[in-house]
Amino acid sequence: MKNDSDSLRIIDCRFDLTNTNAGETAFKDEHITGAQYVHLDRDLSGEVGKHGGRHPLPKIEQLVQVVECLGIQEDSTVIAYDDQGGAFASRFWWLMKLIGHEKVYVLNGGFTSWKAKGLPTSDELITYAQTSYKPSVNWELLATVEHVRNAVNKQDTLLIDSREWTRYIGEQEPIDPKAGHIPSALNHFWKHNLQENGEFLPKQALQKMYQRVKEKEEVIVYCGSGVTACPNVLALLEAGIQNVKLYAGSWSDWITYDENDVETTNGKQLLEIDS
């Protein structure tokens, strides 16, 4: 156990949706020196039920317990990383923002860039003394299914679907039992925020990409299960868009309600917003 006064906490969020043990195995073999591991299913998601999607939000008490076990305090600087363009690190980042943590960041380029630059790694498994964390929950960051229903086709609200185009238009759906998208949503695949090297586009490029989004009073972002929508949320905030909510249950929650409409015949990219 590490008991030093350093308030920096490095969190490894590597994960593979097709092999849920792969990220933790990779972490045990090698990770950024001083990092601790969090597991998407075990630590960053709640129990799957009839509603809530494939990766439901954990209860606040559950999340706080994870944070305390990581030795994070309210004034800690927290840096999260993965090796998937920030998809899973952004989920942790957003959850920390949800409980009111200010100094939390995603490592640009993640473990891949860290290794490429020859920076220090280790296989040492460390823990910190458990803390007592007092959350200040920002519920305004979260959109519920009722919120999304009310937002459909509202002129002053923009819905963004973060999945691949083929899933968005319902051409294929490899994961969920229904294909398509929420009516009126525009598609913006989360990887459009990335450069070829896996790092996020520069701030100026993100501002240009999202310039028309500023005209909307509210932006609601979703994906399949509330994970890969988070890098879109991060990119929007980096571009200066502040009125952004995450529909955490996302598509896998939306389709569990029979009364919710599904759209497959129409589709449009966010990047075509001017046309």
Kinemage of the C-alpha trace (Angstrom):
@kinemage 1
@onewidth
@group {chain A} dominant
@subgroup {mainchain}
@vectorlist {calphas} color= white
{ca met a 1} P 0.000 0.000 0.000
{ca lys a 2} L 1.231 3.442 -0.915
{ca asn a 3} L 0.675 6.202 1.635
{ca asp a 4} L 2.577 9.169 0.236
{ca ser a 5} L 1.113 12.659 0.114
{ca asp a 6} L 1.029 12.847 -3.679
{ca ser a 7} L -2.541 13.677 -4.712
{ca leu a 8} L -2.100 12.425 -8.303
{ca arg a 9} L -4.073 9.287 -9.176
{ca ile a 10} L -3.573 7.541 -12.532
{ca ile a 11} L -6.411 5.248 -13.578
{ca asp a 12} L -6.052 2.526 -16.220
{ca cys a 13} L -9.407 1.954 -17.946
{ca arg a 14} L -8.353 -0.431 -20.704
{ca phe a 15} L -11.162 -2.747 -21.763
{ca asp a 16} L -12.281 -4.972 -24.621
{ca leu a 17} L -16.022 -5.419 -25.145
{ca thr a 18} L -15.401 -8.783 -26.847
{ca asn a 19} L -13.049 -10.064 -24.125
{ca thr a 20} L -13.925 -8.447 -20.823
{ca asn a 21} L -10.834 -9.763 -19.028
{ca ala a 22} L -8.344 -8.488 -21.604
{ca gly a 23} L -7.914 -4.994 -20.189
{ca glu a 24} L -7.205 -6.160 -16.664
{ca thr a 25} L -4.809 -8.817 -17.926
{ca ala a 26} L -2.940 -6.222 -19.967
{ca phe a 27} L -2.802 -3.937 -16.932
{ca lys a 28} L -1.243 -6.650 -14.756
{ca asp a 29} L 1.407 -7.269 -17.408
{ca glu a 30} L 2.292 -3.613 -17.943
{ca his a 31} L 0.827 -0.216 -17.153
{ca ile a 32} L 1.839 3.374 -16.598
{ca thr a 33} L 3.911 3.512 -13.441
{ca gly a 34} L 1.714 4.246 -10.441
{ca ala a 35} L -1.565 3.423 -12.177
{ca gln a 36} L -4.514 1.548 -10.670
{ca tyr a 37} L -7.111 -0.367 -12.670
{ca val a 38} L -10.880 0.041 -13.011
{ca his a 39} L -13.089 -2.456 -14.862
{ca leu a 40} L -15.953 -1.185 -17.027
{ca asp a 41} L -18.424 -3.887 -15.985
{ca arg a 42} L -17.406 -4.278 -12.355
{ca asp a 43} L -16.515 -0.721 -11.332
{ca leu a 44} L -18.041 1.694 -13.848
{ca ser a 45} L -21.434 0.081 -14.443
{ca gly a 46} L -24.411 -0.927 -12.360
{ca glu a 47} L -26.443 -4.104 -12.404
{ca val a 48} L -28.146 -4.844 -15.716
{ca gly a 49} L -31.946 -4.884 -15.487
{ca lys a 50} L -35.006 -4.508 -17.694
{ca his a 51} L -34.148 -0.857 -18.354
{ca gly a 52} L -30.950 1.142 -18.112
{ca gly a 53} L -29.056 -0.364 -21.023
{ca arg a 54} L -26.141 -2.771 -21.298
{ca his a 55} L -23.863 -0.655 -19.105
{ca pro a 56} L -26.219 1.045 -16.646
{ca leu a 57} L -24.889 3.844 -14.518
{ca pro a 58} L -23.637 2.603 -11.165
{ca lys a 59} L -25.459 3.915 -8.126
{ca ile a 60} L -23.738 6.957 -6.697
{ca glu a 61} L -22.878 5.051 -3.505
{ca gln a 62} L -21.249 2.277 -5.576
{ca leu a 63} L -19.245 4.773 -7.602
{ca val a 64} L -18.105 6.656 -4.517
{ca gln a 65} L -16.949 3.388 -2.955
{ca val a 66} L -14.817 2.690 -6.041
{ca val a 67} L -13.377 6.209 -5.878
{ca glu a 68} L -12.565 5.827 -2.184
{ca cys a 69} L -10.842 2.491 -2.768
{ca leu a 70} L -8.655 4.194 -5.384
{ca gly a 71} L -7.504 6.661 -2.741
{ca ile a 72} L -9.058 9.622 -4.536
{ca gln a 73} L -9.893 12.711 -2.511
{ca glu a 74} L -11.922 15.753 -3.539
{ca asp a 75} L -8.762 17.716 -4.389
{ca ser a 76} L -6.934 14.872 -6.164
{ca thr a 77} L -5.738 15.272 -9.720
{ca val a 78} L -7.015 12.245 -11.622
{ca ile a 79} L -5.778 11.155 -15.049
{ca ala a 80} L -7.540 8.304 -16.854
{ca tyr a 81} L -6.273 6.410 -19.880
{ca asp a 82} L -7.021 3.439 -22.098
{ca asp a 83} L -5.765 2.169 -25.457
{ca gln a 84} L -8.987 2.709 -27.424
{ca gly a 85} L -8.939 6.406 -28.296
{ca gly a 86} L -10.274 7.442 -24.916
{ca ala a 87} L -13.571 5.535 -25.141
{ca phe a 88} L -13.346 3.872 -21.728
{ca ala a 89} L -11.232 6.532 -20.039
{ca ser a 90} L -13.890 9.069 -21.026
{ca arg a 91} L -16.536 6.982 -19.292
{ca phe a 92} L -14.543 7.203 -16.057
{ca trp a 93} L -13.894 10.911 -16.673
{ca trp a 94} L -17.635 11.562 -17.127
{ca leu a 95} L -18.572 9.601 -14.000
{ca met a 96} L -16.090 11.642 -11.999
{ca lys a 97} L -17.628 14.828 -13.418
{ca leu a 98} L -21.054 13.479 -12.436
{ca ile a 99} L -20.027 13.311 -8.774
{ca gly a 100} L -18.557 16.799 -8.966
{ca his a 101} L -14.838 16.116 -9.339
{ca glu a 102} L -13.065 19.064 -10.965
{ca lys a 103} L -9.505 17.930 -11.634
{ca val a 104} L -10.071 14.876 -13.813
{ca tyr a 105} L -8.559 14.422 -17.270
{ca val a 106} L -8.175 11.905 -20.095
{ca leu a 107} L -4.625 11.172 -21.237
{ca asn a 108} L -4.517 12.152 -24.910
{ca gly a 109} L -3.389 9.169 -26.980
{ca gly a 110} L -3.591 6.871 -23.982
{ca phe a 111} L -1.267 3.975 -23.274
{ca thr a 112} L -0.314 3.625 -26.940
{ca ser a 113} L 1.174 7.133 -27.114
{ca trp a 114} L 2.765 6.741 -23.683
{ca lys a 115} L 4.589 3.602 -24.803
{ca ala a 116} L 5.566 5.109 -28.160
{ca lys a 117} L 7.279 7.973 -26.327
{ca gly a 118} L 9.262 5.571 -24.165
{ca leu a 119} L 7.760 6.809 -20.918
{ca pro a 120} L 7.965 4.662 -17.757
{ca thr a 121} L 5.807 1.576 -17.294
{ca ser a 122} L 5.633 -1.071 -14.600
{ca asp a 123} L 3.992 -4.332 -13.594
{ca glu a 124} L 3.862 -3.308 -9.916
{ca leu a 125} L 0.366 -3.442 -8.430
{ca ile a 126} L -0.136 -0.645 -5.920
{ca thr a 127} L -2.971 0.535 -3.701
{ca tyr a 128} L -3.551 3.692 -1.718
{ca ala a 129} L -5.113 4.141 1.685
{ca gln a 130} L -8.883 4.286 1.389
{ca thr a 131} L -10.309 7.788 1.541
{ca ser a 132} L -13.658 9.297 2.476
{ca tyr a 133} L -15.111 11.067 -0.548
{ca lys a 134} L -18.049 13.479 -0.398
{ca pro a 135} L -19.736 13.722 -3.823
{ca ser a 136} L -21.519 16.781 -5.157
{ca val a 137} L -23.681 15.223 -7.854
{ca asn a 138} L -24.237 17.173 -11.091
{ca trp a 139} L -27.511 15.659 -12.242
{ca glu a 140} L -27.713 18.289 -14.996
{ca leu a 141} L -25.062 16.289 -16.881
{ca leu a 142} L -27.485 13.371 -17.252
{ca ala a 143} L -30.427 12.951 -19.624
{ca thr a 144} L -33.100 10.415 -18.680
{ca val a 145} L -35.246 8.528 -21.166
{ca glu a 146} L -38.117 10.934 -20.378
{ca his a 147} L -35.814 13.848 -21.113
{ca val a 148} L -34.888 12.314 -24.478
{ca arg a 149} L -38.518 11.646 -25.390
{ca asn a 150} L -39.300 15.312 -24.795
{ca ala a 151} L -36.264 16.371 -26.794
{ca val a 152} L -37.113 14.444 -29.971
{ca asn a 153} L -37.799 16.907 -32.811
{ca lys a 154} L -37.370 19.960 -30.561
{ca gln a 155} L -35.775 22.681 -32.652
{ca asp a 156} L -33.559 23.969 -29.847
{ca thr a 157} L -32.221 20.518 -28.860
{ca leu a 158} L -29.732 18.390 -30.759
{ca leu a 159} L -29.533 14.618 -30.337
{ca ile a 160} L -26.198 13.055 -31.335
{ca asp a 161} L -25.808 9.329 -32.010
{ca ser a 162} L -22.159 8.333 -31.470
{ca arg a 163} L -22.209 4.895 -33.126
{ca glu a 164} L -20.943 3.839 -36.541
{ca trp a 165} L -23.073 5.002 -39.480
{ca thr a 166} L -24.208 1.458 -40.377
{ca arg a 167} L -25.604 0.918 -36.883
{ca tyr a 168} L -27.158 4.368 -36.798
{ca ile a 169} L -29.159 3.796 -39.993
{ca gly a 170} L -30.069 0.257 -38.958
{ca glu a 171} L -28.172 -1.412 -41.777
{ca gln a 172} L -26.563 -3.727 -39.243
{ca glu a 173} L -26.851 -4.224 -35.505
{ca pro a 174} L -24.375 -6.741 -34.065
{ca ile a 175} L -25.147 -6.137 -30.388
{ca asp a 176} L -28.667 -4.923 -29.614
{ca pro a 177} L -31.974 -6.656 -30.501
{ca lys a 178} L -33.329 -3.664 -32.465
{ca ala a 179} L -31.601 -1.644 -35.168
{ca gly a 180} L -31.896 2.045 -36.015
{ca his a 181} L -31.659 5.301 -34.110
{ca ile a 182} L -33.692 7.688 -31.980
{ca pro a 183} L -35.867 9.876 -34.210
{ca ser a 184} L -34.317 13.258 -35.168
{ca ala a 185} L -30.834 12.243 -33.950
{ca leu a 186} L -27.837 13.119 -36.106
{ca asn a 187} L -24.925 10.732 -36.427
{ca his a 188} L -21.415 11.637 -35.311
{ca phe a 189} L -19.222 8.570 -34.908
{ca trp a 190} L -17.043 9.191 -31.873
{ca lys a 191} L -13.841 8.361 -33.748
{ca his a 192} L -14.353 11.444 -35.936
{ca asn a 193} L -12.826 13.339 -32.994
{ca leu a 194} L -9.517 11.495 -33.379
{ca gln a 195} L -6.425 11.889 -35.481
{ca glu a 196} L -4.788 8.927 -37.183
{ca asn a 197} L -2.444 8.471 -34.220
{ca gly a 198} L -5.398 8.015 -31.858
{ca glu a 199} L -5.045 11.407 -30.215
{ca phe a 200} L -7.912 13.898 -30.157
{ca leu a 201} L -7.996 16.574 -32.808
{ca pro a 202} L -6.558 19.919 -31.719
{ca lys a 203} L -8.957 22.237 -29.932
{ca gln a 204} L -9.248 24.573 -32.918
{ca ala a 205} L -10.238 21.685 -35.205
{ca leu a 206} L -12.864 20.503 -32.707
{ca gln a 207} L -14.253 24.031 -32.459
{ca lys a 208} L -14.590 24.160 -36.247
{ca met a 209} L -16.217 20.715 -36.364
{ca tyr a 210} L -18.825 21.626 -33.765
{ca gln a 211} L -19.321 25.303 -34.624
{ca arg a 212} L -23.000 24.986 -35.580
{ca val a 213} L -23.783 23.017 -32.436
{ca lys a 214} L -23.396 26.229 -30.437
{ca glu a 215} L -26.713 27.408 -31.869
{ca lys a 216} L -28.574 24.738 -29.898
{ca glu a 217} L -29.773 25.348 -26.367
{ca glu a 218} L -29.123 21.734 -25.405
{ca val a 219} L -27.151 18.789 -26.771
{ca ile a 220} L -27.904 15.182 -25.757
{ca val a 221} L -25.345 12.531 -26.693
{ca tyr a 222} L -25.875 8.769 -26.768
{ca cys a 223} L -24.339 5.605 -28.212
{ca gly a 224} L -25.103 1.924 -27.729
{ca ser a 225} L -24.727 1.701 -23.969
{ca gly a 226} L -23.426 5.054 -22.709
{ca val a 227} L -19.700 4.374 -23.103
{ca thr a 228} L -18.487 5.603 -26.511
{ca ala a 229} L -20.797 8.599 -26.267
{ca cys a 230} L -18.455 9.926 -23.569
{ca pro a 231} L -15.581 10.841 -25.944
{ca asn a 232} L -18.120 12.882 -27.930
{ca val a 233} L -19.145 14.632 -24.701
{ca leu a 234} L -15.495 15.322 -23.920
{ca ala a 235} L -14.835 16.672 -27.434
{ca leu a 236} L -17.910 18.911 -27.312
{ca leu a 237} L -16.800 20.406 -24.004
{ca glu a 238} L -13.279 20.883 -25.364
{ca ala a 239} L -14.834 22.745 -28.303
{ca gly a 240} L -16.543 25.113 -25.894
{ca ile a 241} L -20.041 23.585 -25.963
{ca gln a 242} L -21.234 23.616 -22.355
{ca asn a 243} L -24.888 22.566 -22.550
{ca val a 244} L -24.151 18.856 -23.064
{ca lys a 245} L -25.949 15.913 -21.444
{ca leu a 246} L -25.260 12.189 -21.679
{ca tyr a 247} L -28.161 9.806 -22.205
{ca ala a 248} L -26.428 7.126 -20.170
{ca gly a 249} L -28.796 4.267 -21.009
{ca ser a 250} L -28.447 5.141 -24.681
{ca trp a 251} L -29.799 2.991 -27.526
{ca ser a 252} L -29.798 -0.224 -25.484
{ca asp a 253} L -32.107 1.469 -22.965
{ca trp a 254} L -34.289 3.300 -25.523
{ca ile a 255} L -35.337 0.079 -27.248
{ca thr a 256} L -36.513 -1.546 -24.007
{ca tyr a 257} L -39.567 0.721 -24.052
{ca asp a 258} L -42.162 -0.477 -26.579
{ca glu a 259} L -43.658 3.009 -26.848
{ca asn a 260} L -40.373 4.552 -28.042
{ca asp a 261} L -40.171 5.119 -31.786
{ca val a 262} L -37.248 3.815 -33.828
{ca glu a 263} L -36.042 5.389 -37.059
{ca thr a 264} L -34.174 3.654 -39.873
{ca thr a 265} L -35.376 5.341 -43.059
{ca asn a 266} L -33.777 8.732 -42.409
{ca gly a 267} L -30.231 9.568 -41.476
{ca lys a 268} L -27.912 12.520 -41.462
{ca gln a 269} L -24.392 13.208 -40.300
{ca leu a 270} L -23.711 15.977 -37.798
{ca leu a 271} L -21.036 17.161 -40.227
{ca glu a 272} L -23.834 17.785 -42.755
{ca ile a 273} L -25.672 20.128 -40.396
{ca asp a 274} L -25.191 23.040 -42.795
{ca ser a 275} L -26.957 21.272 -45.664
